[in-house]
Amino acid sequence: QLGKLLIKCSAIFLVSFLSQICAIAHVTAKTMPHEDAECRKGSAPNIRDPATRELSVVVPSYNEEDRLPLMMDEALDYLEKRQKRDPSFTYEVIVVNDGSKDQTAKVAKEYCKKYGSDKVRVISLEKNQGKGGAVRTGVFSSRGKKILMADADGATKFADIEKVEEGLKNLRPWPKEMAISCGSRAHLEKDSIAKRSYFRTLLMYGFHFLVWFLCVKEIRDTQCGFKLLTREAALQTFSNLHIERWAFDVELLYIAQRLKIPIAEVAVNWTEIEGRELV
């Protein structure tokens, strides 16, 4: 009886939550206040300015002092090697410290010192805003023609950016220079179900159904934190984003569909990483 009650309550919550996403997705968002940035020279960049880098990587980080180094080492090793092969390729990694209570900011600043403030920047938020709020802060301060969202836990292999880049390329011509390519774990669903409890599997299917029924019909995995956007697509979607926590991806893709932005879904390698916090 308790299990049935929990399932019923969870379903009611999901319906209510996703209905709110549909209701507010096209309400004009308030301007995001500027946050103080560390490891940065000159005036703060703005997404409305012309792009000056090929790629911006936005890494939302909340209490990630232990896992962030693995992700940063892998990402920067890949980006540096790619730049050596192609000197015209320029990049920046923006670590958004989302009000962490540990040494996340200190860890991130070490990479700023090692690689320089032009390649690694750290933006610290005094209070935790949630993953969506942290990503939006990084996006609004980005300089790249393309902007990649990447989780701090390194669950997705960073080299898979080439797969999502190919997905973006295949969407050309981009209407009004807007397109989005989403990394996807949908191809791994059968393996994940085998490792989950019946209750968690039921909630997963319930969430997927409600997302499909109420919001996003064309994307099987809306929650993978590996998404690549053109600069204009990032500007238009994040300017209208209201959800600041774990399900912000659903609203982001819903807005994209309403704006008729083409979206690709690309299978990527993904590993379950322990210690993830739901924010």
BAVEX-189491 format. One line per 4 residues: their letters; for each residue y, z, x of N, C-alpha, C. Coordinates in nm, 2 decimals, m for minus. Each point is the difference from the previous one (the first is absolute). Layout:
! BAVEX-189491
A) Y Z X Y Z X Y Z X; ... $
! end
This chain:
! BAVEX-189491
QLGK) m0.12 0.00 0.08 0.12 0.00 m0.08 0.13 0.00 0.09; m0.01 0.08 0.11 0.12 0.00 0.08 0.02 m0.13 0.07; m0.11 m0.07 0.04 0.02 m0.13 0.06 0.06 m0.10 m0.10; m0.04 0.00 m0.12 0.05 m0.09 m0.10 0.15 0.03 m0.03 $
LLIK) 0.04 0.13 0.00 0.14 0.04 m0.02 0.08 m0.05 0.12; m0.05 0.01 0.12 0.08 m0.04 0.12 0.02 m0.15 m0.01; m0.11 m0.08 m0.03 0.01 m0.14 m0.01 0.11 m0.04 m0.11; m0.01 0.07 m0.11 0.10 m0.04 m0.11 0.14 0.03 0.04 $
CSAI) 0.02 0.12 0.07 0.14 0.03 0.04 0.05 m0.09 0.11; m0.09 m0.04 0.09 0.04 m0.10 0.10 0.03 m0.13 m0.06; m0.07 m0.05 m0.10 0.03 m0.13 m0.06 0.13 0.01 m0.07; 0.03 0.11 m0.07 0.13 0.01 m0.07 0.11 0.00 0.10 $
FLVS) m0.02 0.07 0.11 0.11 0.00 0.11 0.02 m0.14 0.05; m0.11 m0.07 0.03 0.02 m0.13 0.06 0.07 m0.10 m0.10; m0.04 0.01 m0.13 0.07 m0.09 m0.10 0.15 0.03 0.00; 0.03 0.13 m0.01 0.14 0.04 m0.01 0.08 m0.04 0.13 $
FLSQ) m0.06 0.02 0.11 0.06 m0.03 0.13 0.03 m0.15 0.01; m0.10 m0.08 m0.02 0.01 m0.14 0.01 0.09 m0.06 m0.10; 0.00 0.06 m0.12 0.10 m0.05 m0.11 0.14 0.02 0.05; 0.03 0.11 0.07 0.13 0.03 0.05 0.04 m0.11 0.10 $
ICAI) m0.09 m0.04 0.08 0.03 m0.10 0.10 0.04 m0.13 m0.07; m0.07 m0.04 m0.10 0.04 m0.12 m0.08 0.14 0.02 m0.06; 0.03 0.12 m0.04 0.13 0.02 m0.08 0.12 m0.01 0.10; m0.02 0.05 0.12 0.12 0.01 0.09 0.01 m0.10 0.11 $
AHVT) m0.10 m0.09 0.01 m0.01 m0.09 0.12 0.13 m0.09 0.01; 0.06 m0.03 m0.11 0.12 m0.09 0.01 0.13 0.06 m0.02; 0.00 0.13 0.00 0.13 0.07 m0.01 0.06 0.00 0.14; 0.13 m0.03 0.01 0.07 m0.01 0.13 m0.01 0.13 0.08 $
AKTM) m0.05 m0.01 0.12 m0.01 0.12 0.09 0.13 0.04 0.05; 0.01 0.13 0.03 0.12 0.06 0.06 0.00 m0.03 0.15; 0.11 m0.02 0.06 0.01 m0.03 0.14 m0.06 0.12 0.08; m0.09 m0.04 0.10 m0.07 0.11 0.08 0.10 0.05 0.10 $
PHED) 0.03 0.14 0.00 0.09 0.05 0.10 m0.05 m0.02 0.14; 0.09 m0.02 0.09 m0.03 m0.02 0.14 m0.05 0.13 0.06; m0.11 m0.01 0.07 m0.06 0.11 0.07 0.04 m0.01 0.15; 0.02 0.11 0.07 0.02 0.00 0.14 m0.12 m0.06 0.08 $
AECR) 0.03 m0.09 0.09 m0.11 m0.06 0.08 0.01 0.05 0.14; m0.12 0.02 0.06 m0.01 0.04 0.14 m0.07 m0.12 0.07; 0.01 0.00 0.13 m0.05 m0.11 0.09 0.06 m0.13 m0.05; 0.13 0.00 m0.02 0.07 m0.13 m0.04 0.13 m0.01 0.07 $
KGSA) 0.03 m0.12 0.04 0.13 m0.03 0.06 0.09 m0.07 m0.10; 0.13 0.02 0.00 0.09 m0.07 m0.08 0.00 0.04 m0.14; 0.06 m0.08 m0.09 0.00 0.03 m0.14 m0.13 m0.02 m0.07; m0.02 0.07 m0.11 m0.13 m0.01 m0.07 m0.02 m0.14 m0.06 $
PNIR) m0.12 m0.06 0.03 m0.03 m0.13 m0.06 m0.01 0.01 m0.15; 0.01 m0.11 m0.07 m0.01 m0.01 m0.15 m0.07 m0.12 m0.04; m0.09 0.01 m0.09 m0.09 m0.11 m0.04 0.08 m0.12 m0.06; 0.13 0.03 m0.04 0.08 m0.11 m0.05 0.07 m0.08 0.11 $
DPAT) m0.01 0.05 0.12 0.05 m0.07 0.12 m0.10 m0.11 0.04; 0.04 m0.11 0.07 m0.09 m0.10 0.05 m0.11 0.06 0.09; m0.12 m0.05 m0.01 m0.11 0.05 0.09 0.03 m0.03 0.14; m0.04 0.09 0.09 0.02 m0.02 0.14 m0.14 0.03 0.08 $
RELS) m0.10 0.02 m0.08 m0.14 0.02 0.06 m0.10 m0.09 m0.08; m0.11 m0.03 0.06 m0.10 m0.08 m0.07 m0.07 0.10 m0.10; m0.03 0.12 0.05 m0.08 0.09 m0.08 0.05 0.15 0.01; 0.01 0.06 m0.12 0.02 0.15 0.00 m0.12 0.06 m0.06 $
VVVP) m0.05 0.11 0.07 m0.12 0.07 m0.05 0.05 0.14 m0.04; m0.01 0.03 m0.13 0.04 0.13 m0.06 m0.12 0.09 m0.01; 0.01 0.12 0.06 m0.11 0.09 0.00 0.05 0.14 m0.06; m0.03 0.02 m0.13 0.03 0.13 m0.06 m0.09 0.11 0.05 $
SYNE) 0.06 0.11 0.04 m0.08 0.10 0.07 0.03 0.14 m0.06; m0.10 0.07 m0.05 0.02 0.14 m0.04 m0.11 0.08 0.06; 0.04 0.09 0.09 m0.09 0.09 0.07 m0.11 m0.08 0.07; 0.04 m0.09 0.08 m0.09 m0.10 0.06 m0.01 0.02 0.16 $
EDRL) 0.03 0.12 0.05 0.01 0.01 0.14 m0.14 m0.02 0.07; m0.11 0.02 m0.07 m0.13 m0.02 0.06 m0.05 m0.15 m0.01; 0.04 m0.06 m0.11 m0.06 m0.14 m0.02 0.10 m0.11 0.04; 0.13 0.03 0.00 0.10 m0.10 0.03 m0.03 m0.07 0.14 $
PLMM) m0.03 0.08 0.11 m0.02 m0.06 0.13 m0.10 m0.11 0.00; m0.11 0.02 m0.07 m0.11 m0.11 0.00 0.05 m0.12 m0.06; 0.08 0.01 m0.11 0.05 m0.12 m0.07 0.11 m0.07 0.09; 0.09 0.08 0.05 0.11 m0.05 0.08 m0.06 m0.07 0.13 $
DEAL) m0.10 0.06 0.06 m0.05 m0.06 0.12 m0.06 m0.14 m0.03; m0.08 0.00 m0.11 m0.06 m0.13 m0.04 0.10 m0.10 m0.03; 0.10 0.04 m0.08 0.10 m0.10 m0.05 0.09 m0.05 0.12; 0.05 0.09 0.08 0.08 m0.04 0.11 m0.07 m0.08 0.10 $
DYLE) m0.13 0.03 0.03 m0.08 m0.08 0.09 m0.01 m0.14 m0.05; m0.03 m0.02 m0.13 0.00 m0.13 m0.06 0.13 m0.08 0.01; 0.11 0.07 m0.04 0.13 m0.06 m0.01 0.05 m0.04 0.14; m0.03 0.08 0.10 0.05 m0.03 0.14 m0.08 m0.12 0.05 $
KRQK) m0.13 0.00 m0.02 m0.08 m0.12 0.05 0.04 m0.13 m0.07; 0.03 0.02 m0.13 0.05 m0.12 m0.08 0.13 m0.05 0.06; 0.09 0.09 0.03 0.13 m0.04 0.06 m0.01 m0.07 0.13; m0.10 0.05 0.08 m0.02 m0.06 0.13 m0.05 m0.14 m0.01 $
RDPS) m0.09 m0.02 m0.10 m0.05 m0.14 m0.03 0.11 m0.09 m0.05; 0.09 0.06 m0.08 0.10 m0.08 m0.07 0.13 0.08 0.02; 0.08 m0.03 0.10 0.13 0.07 0.02 0.10 m0.01 m0.11; m0.02 m0.10 m0.09 0.10 m0.01 m0.11 m0.03 0.10 m0.11 $
FTYE) m0.12 0.06 0.01 m0.04 0.10 m0.11 0.07 0.13 0.03; 0.08 0.05 m0.09 0.07 0.13 0.02 m0.04 0.09 m0.12; 0.00 0.13 0.03 m0.05 0.09 m0.10 0.07 0.14 0.01; m0.01 0.08 m0.10 0.04 0.14 0.01 m0.10 0.08 m0.09 $
VIVV) m0.03 0.12 0.04 m0.08 0.10 m0.07 0.09 0.11 m0.05; 0.01 0.02 m0.13 0.09 0.10 m0.06 m0.09 0.12 m0.05; 0.00 0.11 0.07 m0.08 0.11 m0.05 0.09 0.09 m0.09; m0.03 0.01 m0.13 0.08 0.08 m0.09 m0.07 0.14 m0.01 $
NDGS) 0.06 0.10 0.06 m0.05 0.14 m0.01 0.04 0.06 m0.13; m0.09 0.01 m0.09 0.03 0.04 m0.14 0.00 0.15 m0.02; 0.09 0.06 0.06 0.02 0.15 m0.01 m0.12 0.08 0.05; m0.06 m0.05 0.10 m0.13 0.06 0.05 0.03 0.15 0.05 $
KDQT) m0.10 0.08 m0.01 0.01 0.14 0.04 m0.06 0.02 0.14; m0.06 m0.10 0.05 m0.06 0.01 0.14 0.08 m0.08 0.10; m0.06 m0.05 0.10 0.07 m0.06 0.11 m0.01 m0.15 0.00; 0.00 m0.06 m0.13 m0.01 m0.14 m0.01 0.12 m0.07 0.06 $
AKVA) 0.12 0.05 m0.02 0.13 m0.06 0.06 m0.01 0.00 0.15; m0.04 0.11 0.06 m0.01 0.01 0.14 m0.10 m0.10 0.06; m0.11 m0.01 m0.07 m0.10 m0.10 0.05 0.05 m0.14 m0.01; 0.07 m0.03 m0.11 0.06 m0.14 m0.01 0.11 m0.03 0.10 $
KEYC) 0.08 0.10 0.03 0.10 m0.02 0.10 m0.05 m0.03 0.14; m0.12 0.05 0.03 m0.06 m0.03 0.13 m0.03 m0.15 0.02; m0.03 m0.06 m0.11 m0.02 m0.15 0.00 0.13 m0.07 0.01; 0.11 0.06 m0.06 0.13 m0.06 0.02 0.04 0.01 0.14 $
KKYG) m0.03 0.11 0.07 0.04 0.01 0.14 m0.08 m0.10 0.09; m0.13 m0.02 m0.04 m0.09 m0.08 0.08 0.03 m0.15 m0.01; 0.03 m0.04 m0.13 0.01 m0.15 m0.02 0.15 m0.04 m0.02; 0.09 0.10 m0.01 0.14 m0.03 m0.02 0.04 0.01 m0.15 $
SDKV) 0.13 0.03 m0.02 0.05 0.02 m0.14 0.02 m0.13 m0.07; m0.01 m0.12 0.07 0.01 m0.13 m0.07 m0.13 m0.04 m0.06; m0.12 0.07 0.05 m0.13 m0.04 m0.05 m0.06 0.11 m0.09; 0.04 0.12 0.02 m0.05 0.11 m0.08 0.11 0.09 m0.04 $
RVIS) 0.02 0.01 m0.13 0.10 0.09 m0.06 m0.06 0.10 m0.09; 0.07 0.12 0.00 m0.05 0.11 m0.08 0.11 0.04 m0.10; m0.03 0.00 m0.13 0.09 0.05 m0.10 m0.06 0.12 m0.06; 0.07 0.11 0.00 m0.05 0.13 m0.05 0.07 0.03 m0.13 $
LEKN) m0.07 0.03 m0.10 0.05 0.05 m0.13 m0.01 0.15 m0.01; 0.10 0.07 m0.03 0.00 0.14 m0.01 m0.10 0.06 m0.09; m0.01 m0.07 m0.12 m0.09 0.05 m0.10 m0.11 m0.11 m0.03; m0.12 0.04 m0.03 m0.10 m0.09 m0.04 0.03 m0.08 m0.12 $
QGKG) 0.00 m0.13 0.01 0.03 m0.09 m0.12 m0.12 m0.07 m0.06; m0.11 0.01 0.07 m0.12 m0.07 m0.04 m0.02 m0.13 0.07; m0.12 m0.05 0.00 m0.02 m0.12 0.08 0.09 m0.12 m0.04; 0.01 m0.02 m0.14 0.09 m0.11 m0.04 0.14 0.02 0.04 $
GAVR) 0.05 0.12 0.00 0.14 0.02 0.04 0.02 m0.02 0.15; m0.11 0.04 0.08 0.01 m0.02 0.14 m0.01 m0.14 0.04; m0.09 m0.08 m0.06 m0.01 m0.14 0.02 0.13 m0.07 m0.03; 0.06 0.03 m0.12 0.13 m0.06 m0.04 0.11 0.03 0.11 $
TGVF) 0.00 0.12 0.05 0.10 0.03 0.10 m0.01 m0.09 0.12; m0.13 m0.02 0.05 m0.02 m0.08 0.11 0.03 m0.15 m0.03; m0.04 m0.04 m0.11 0.03 m0.14 m0.04 0.14 m0.03 0.00; 0.08 0.09 m0.06 0.15 m0.02 m0.01 0.07 0.00 0.13 $
SSRG) m0.07 0.05 0.11 0.06 0.01 0.13 m0.07 m0.10 0.09; m0.07 m0.09 m0.05 m0.08 m0.10 0.09 0.08 m0.12 0.04; m0.04 m0.06 0.11 0.07 m0.12 0.05 m0.09 m0.13 0.00; m0.12 0.01 m0.05 m0.10 m0.10 0.01 0.01 m0.11 m0.10 $
KKIL) m0.04 m0.12 0.03 m0.02 m0.11 m0.09 m0.11 0.03 m0.10; m0.10 0.07 0.06 m0.12 0.04 m0.08 m0.01 0.15 0.02; m0.04 0.07 m0.10 m0.01 0.15 0.00 m0.14 0.04 m0.04; m0.06 0.08 0.09 m0.14 0.05 m0.02 0.00 0.14 m0.03 $
MADA) m0.07 0.04 m0.11 m0.02 0.14 m0.02 m0.14 0.04 0.06; 0.00 0.11 0.08 m0.13 0.04 0.07 m0.01 0.15 m0.01; m0.12 0.05 m0.04 m0.02 0.14 m0.01 m0.01 0.06 0.14; 0.05 0.13 0.01 0.00 0.07 0.13 m0.14 0.04 0.05 $
DGAT) m0.10 0.00 m0.09 m0.13 0.04 0.04 m0.08 m0.11 0.07; 0.05 m0.12 0.00 m0.07 m0.11 0.07 m0.13 m0.04 m0.07; m0.01 0.02 m0.13 m0.13 m0.03 m0.07 m0.03 m0.15 0.00; 0.11 m0.08 0.01 m0.02 m0.15 0.00 0.02 m0.04 0.15 $
KFAD) m0.08 m0.09 0.05 0.01 m0.05 0.13 0.13 m0.08 0.01; 0.09 0.03 0.10 0.13 m0.06 0.00 m0.01 m0.15 0.03; m0.10 m0.04 0.07 m0.01 m0.15 0.03 m0.02 m0.08 m0.13; m0.04 0.07 m0.11 m0.02 m0.07 m0.12 0.14 m0.05 m0.06 $
IEKV) 0.11 0.03 0.07 0.12 m0.05 m0.05 0.00 m0.16 0.01; m0.08 m0.05 0.09 m0.02 m0.15 0.00 m0.06 m0.05 m0.12; m0.09 0.07 m0.07 m0.06 m0.04 m0.12 0.11 0.00 m0.12; 0.08 0.11 0.00 0.10 0.00 m0.11 0.11 m0.10 0.03 $
EEGL) 0.03 m0.02 0.12 0.10 m0.11 0.04 m0.05 m0.14 m0.05; m0.13 m0.02 0.02 m0.06 m0.13 m0.05 0.01 m0.01 m0.15; m0.03 0.12 m0.07 0.02 0.00 m0.14 0.14 m0.03 m0.05; 0.10 0.05 0.08 0.14 m0.03 m0.04 0.03 m0.15 0.03 $
KNLR) m0.05 m0.05 0.11 0.02 m0.14 0.03 m0.06 m0.09 m0.11; m0.11 0.04 m0.05 m0.07 m0.09 m0.10 0.07 0.00 m0.13; 0.10 0.09 m0.02 0.08 0.00 m0.13 0.12 m0.10 0.01; 0.02 m0.05 0.11 0.12 m0.10 0.01 m0.02 m0.12 m0.09 $
PWPK) 0.11 m0.05 m0.05 0.14 0.04 0.02 0.03 0.13 m0.08; 0.08 0.09 0.06 0.04 0.13 m0.06 0.12 m0.02 m0.09; m0.01 0.03 m0.13 0.11 m0.01 m0.08 0.11 0.10 0.04; 0.12 m0.05 0.02 0.11 0.08 0.05 m0.03 0.09 0.12 $
EMAI) m0.09 m0.06 0.08 m0.04 0.07 0.13 m0.07 0.14 m0.03; m0.07 0.00 m0.12 m0.07 0.13 m0.03 m0.15 m0.02 m0.01; m0.08 0.09 0.06 m0.14 m0.01 m0.01 m0.06 0.14 0.06; m0.11 0.03 m0.05 m0.07 0.13 0.04 m0.15 m0.03 0.03 $
SCGS) m0.05 0.06 0.11 m0.14 m0.01 0.03 m0.05 0.14 0.01; m0.11 0.04 m0.08 m0.05 0.13 0.00 m0.14 0.01 0.06; m0.01 0.09 0.09 m0.13 0.04 0.05 m0.08 0.05 m0.11; m0.13 m0.02 0.00 m0.09 0.04 m0.11 m0.13 0.06 0.05 $
RAHL) m0.04 0.11 m0.07 m0.13 0.06 0.03 m0.10 m0.03 m0.11; 0.03 m0.09 m0.09 m0.09 m0.02 m0.11 m0.14 m0.05 0.04; m0.01 m0.07 0.11 m0.13 m0.05 0.04 m0.09 0.12 0.05; 0.06 0.12 0.02 m0.07 0.11 0.05 m0.04 0.10 m0.11 $
EKDS) 0.03 m0.04 m0.13 m0.01 0.09 m0.11 m0.15 0.05 m0.02; m0.09 m0.09 0.01 m0.14 0.04 m0.02 m0.05 0.11 0.10; 0.04 m0.01 0.13 m0.03 0.10 0.09 0.07 0.13 m0.03; 0.12 0.00 m0.04 0.07 0.12 m0.03 m0.05 0.07 m0.12 $
IAKR) m0.05 m0.07 m0.10 m0.06 0.06 m0.12 m0.12 0.08 0.04; m0.08 m0.05 0.09 m0.12 0.06 0.04 0.03 0.14 0.06; 0.11 0.02 0.06 0.04 0.12 0.07 0.08 0.10 m0.09; 0.04 m0.05 m0.12 0.08 0.08 m0.09 m0.08 0.07 m0.10 $
SYFR) 0.05 0.11 m0.06 m0.06 0.07 m0.11 0.01 m0.08 m0.12; m0.08 0.02 m0.11 0.01 m0.07 m0.12 0.14 0.02 m0.06; 0.05 0.12 0.01 0.14 0.03 m0.06 0.11 m0.08 0.07; 0.00 0.00 0.13 0.10 m0.08 0.07 m0.01 m0.15 m0.02 $
TLLM) m0.13 m0.05 m0.01 m0.02 m0.14 m0.03 0.06 m0.03 m0.14; m0.03 0.08 m0.10 0.05 m0.02 m0.13 0.16 0.00 0.00; 0.06 0.09 0.07 0.14 0.00 0.01 0.06 m0.12 0.06; m0.07 m0.05 0.11 0.04 m0.12 0.07 0.00 m0.12 m0.10 $
YGFH) m0.11 m0.01 m0.07 m0.01 m0.12 m0.09 0.11 0.02 m0.12; 0.02 0.12 m0.04 0.10 0.02 m0.10 0.14 m0.03 0.04; 0.03 0.04 0.13 0.13 m0.04 0.05 0.01 m0.15 0.02; m0.10 m0.07 0.05 0.01 m0.14 0.02 0.01 m0.07 m0.13 $
FLVW) m0.07 0.05 m0.11 0.01 m0.07 m0.13 0.14 0.02 m0.06; 0.06 0.12 0.02 0.13 0.02 m0.06 0.11 m0.08 0.08; m0.01 m0.01 0.13 0.09 m0.08 0.08 m0.01 m0.14 m0.05; m0.12 m0.05 m0.02 m0.02 m0.14 m0.04 0.06 m0.02 m0.14 $
FLCV) m0.03 0.09 m0.09 0.03 m0.01 m0.14 0.15 0.01 m0.02; 0.07 0.09 0.07 0.14 0.03 m0.03 0.09 m0.06 0.10; m0.04 m0.03 0.12 0.10 m0.04 0.10 m0.04 m0.12 0.08; m0.09 0.01 0.09 m0.02 m0.11 0.10 m0.14 m0.06 m0.03 $
KEIR) 0.00 m0.13 m0.04 m0.13 m0.06 m0.04 m0.07 m0.08 0.11; 0.07 m0.04 0.10 m0.05 m0.10 0.09 m0.05 0.06 0.13; 0.03 0.13 0.03 m0.03 0.07 0.13 m0.11 0.10 m0.03; m0.11 m0.01 0.07 m0.11 0.10 m0.02 0.03 0.13 0.07 $
DTQC) 0.06 0.00 0.11 0.03 0.12 0.08 0.15 0.01 0.02; 0.06 0.08 m0.09 0.15 0.02 0.01 0.04 0.11 0.10; m0.10 0.08 0.04 0.04 0.13 0.07 m0.02 m0.02 0.16; m0.05 m0.10 0.05 m0.02 m0.02 0.14 0.14 0.00 0.06 $
GFKL) 0.02 0.08 0.11 0.14 0.02 0.05 0.03 m0.10 0.11; m0.06 m0.12 m0.01 0.03 m0.10 0.10 0.05 m0.13 m0.07; 0.13 0.00 m0.02 0.07 m0.11 m0.07 0.11 m0.07 0.08; 0.00 m0.13 m0.01 0.10 m0.07 0.08 0.09 m0.08 m0.10 $
LTRE) 0.13 0.02 0.01 0.10 m0.06 m0.09 0.10 m0.08 0.08; 0.04 m0.11 m0.06 0.12 m0.07 0.06 0.12 0.09 m0.02; 0.10 m0.02 0.08 0.12 0.09 m0.01 0.06 0.00 m0.14; 0.02 m0.12 m0.06 0.06 m0.01 m0.13 m0.09 0.06 m0.11 $
AALQ) m0.13 m0.01 0.02 m0.09 0.07 m0.10 0.01 0.15 0.01; 0.01 0.05 0.12 0.02 0.14 0.02 0.13 0.05 m0.06; 0.10 m0.07 0.02 0.13 0.04 m0.05 0.00 0.00 m0.15; m0.06 m0.10 m0.07 0.00 m0.01 m0.14 m0.09 0.11 m0.07 $
TFSN) m0.12 0.02 0.06 m0.09 0.09 m0.06 0.04 0.15 0.03; 0.03 0.03 0.12 0.04 0.14 0.03 0.13 0.04 m0.06; 0.09 m0.09 m0.03 0.13 0.03 m0.06 m0.02 0.05 m0.14; m0.12 m0.04 m0.06 m0.03 0.03 m0.14 m0.10 0.11 m0.01 $
LHIE) m0.05 0.05 0.11 m0.11 0.10 0.00 0.05 0.14 m0.04; m0.08 0.07 m0.09 0.04 0.13 m0.04 m0.11 0.11 0.04; m0.13 m0.04 0.00 m0.11 0.09 0.03 0.01 0.03 0.15; 0.00 0.12 0.04 0.01 0.04 0.14 m0.12 0.06 0.06 $
RWAF) m0.11 0.02 m0.08 m0.12 0.06 0.06 m0.12 m0.09 m0.01; m0.12 0.04 m0.01 m0.12 m0.07 0.04 m0.02 m0.13 m0.08; 0.05 m0.01 m0.12 m0.03 m0.13 m0.08 0.12 m0.09 0.01; 0.09 0.01 0.09 0.11 m0.09 0.01 m0.04 m0.14 0.02 $
DVEL) m0.12 m0.03 0.06 m0.05 m0.13 0.02 m0.02 m0.08 m0.13; m0.04 0.08 m0.10 m0.02 m0.07 m0.13 0.13 m0.05 m0.06; 0.11 0.09 0.01 0.13 m0.05 m0.05 0.05 m0.11 0.08; m0.02 0.00 0.13 0.05 m0.10 0.10 m0.06 m0.14 m0.04 $
LYIA) m0.13 0.00 m0.02 m0.07 m0.13 m0.04 0.03 m0.04 m0.14; 0.03 0.10 m0.09 0.04 m0.04 m0.14 0.13 m0.07 0.01; 0.10 0.06 0.07 0.13 m0.06 0.02 m0.01 m0.14 0.05; m0.09 m0.01 0.11 m0.02 m0.14 0.06 m0.05 m0.10 m0.10 $
QRLK) m0.09 0.04 m0.08 m0.05 m0.09 m0.10 0.10 m0.04 m0.11; 0.08 0.10 m0.04 0.11 m0.03 m0.09 0.10 m0.09 0.05; 0.03 0.01 0.14 0.09 m0.09 0.06 m0.06 m0.13 0.05; m0.13 m0.02 m0.04 m0.07 m0.12 0.03 m0.01 m0.03 0.15 $
IPIA) m0.02 0.11 0.08 m0.02 m0.01 0.14 m0.15 m0.03 0.02; m0.03 m0.10 0.08 m0.15 m0.03 0.02 m0.06 0.11 0.09; m0.12 0.04 m0.04 m0.07 0.11 0.07 m0.14 m0.05 0.05; m0.03 0.03 0.12 m0.14 m0.03 0.05 m0.07 0.13 0.02 $
EVAV) m0.13 0.00 m0.01 m0.08 0.12 0.02 m0.11 m0.04 0.11; 0.00 0.07 0.11 m0.08 m0.04 0.12 m0.08 0.12 0.04; m0.13 m0.03 0.02 m0.10 0.10 0.04 0.03 0.05 0.14; 0.01 0.13 0.03 0.02 0.05 0.13 m0.10 0.11 0.03 $
NWTE) m0.02 0.03 0.13 m0.09 0.11 0.04 0.07 0.13 m0.03; m0.08 0.09 m0.05 0.06 0.13 m0.03 m0.10 0.11 0.02; 0.04 0.12 0.05 m0.08 0.11 0.03 0.06 0.12 m0.07; m0.09 0.08 m0.06 0.04 0.13 m0.06 0.04 0.09 0.11 $
IEGR) 0.13 0.05 m0.01 0.04 0.10 0.10 0.02 0.13 m0.06; m0.06 0.11 0.06 0.02 0.13 m0.06 0.14 0.05 0.02; 0.04 0.09 m0.09 0.13 0.07 0.02 0.11 m0.06 m0.08; m0.03 m0.11 m0.07 0.11 m0.06 m0.08 0.06 0.09 m0.10 $
ELV) 0.13 0.00 m0.01 0.07 0.08 m0.11 0.05 m0.09 m0.10; m0.01 0.04 m0.13 0.04 m0.08 m0.11 0.15 0.04 m0.03; 0.09 m0.09 0.04 0.15 0.03 m0.02 0.06 m0.13 m0.06 $
! end
